[in-house]
Amino acid sequence: MSLKFAILICLSLMCLIACITFYLGIKISKRFIRYIPVFSLSSGVIFFYIRLNYISNSPNPFESIFDKIAFIILLVVFSFALLEVVIIEVVENTKLLGKGIIGIRKALKLVYIKKEQVR
């Protein structure tokens, strides 16, 4: 399998996964839409990993080097996309967590126990 054909298959696979994730995001939940880059890049990483370990038996040594370079680039971009999604989730849940902590503090102030009542 030539490198051009592998890149074409990888891009079509990534586009297919992105379309499926977008469709699920519209039909099921809007939260799936933010995971489109992570899912599509992970499918590209998996494809090039399988190609690198199982399919790549070509006599051309440069093709193996190009596969490794493509795998590393996809892995780095996947890591950044995953980091982005984690940061977005933490920021969104921090707002909810902050409201919850304020509610807990107010509830604790209502249950204030005086030292005279303890004895």
MONOR-V976747 format. One record per backbone hydrogen bond with DSSP energy under -1.0 kcal/mol. CO is the residue of the C=O (numbers start at 1). NH is the residue of the N-H. Records with the same first field share a line. If there is no record, write none. Layout:
# MONOR-V976747
CO->NH  NH
This chain:
# MONOR-V976747
2->6
3->7
4->8
5->9
6->10
7->11
8->12
9->13
10->14
11->15
12->16
13->17
14->18
15->19
16->20
17->21
18->22
19->23
20->24
21->25
22->26
23->27
24->28  29
29->32
32->35
33->36
35->39
36->40
37->41
38->42
39->43
40->44
41->45
42->46
43->47
44->48
45->49
46->50
47->51
48->52
49->53
50->54  55
51->56
55->57
61->65
62->66
63->67
64->68
65->69
66->70
67->71
68->72
69->73
70->74
71->75
72->76
73->77
74->78
75->79
76->80
77->81
78->82
79->83
80->84
81->85
82->86
83->87
84->88
85->89
86->90
87->91
88->92
89->93
90->94
91->95
92->96
93->97
94->98
95->99
96->100
97->101
98->102
99->103
100->104
101->105
102->106
103->107
104->108
105->109
106->110
115->119
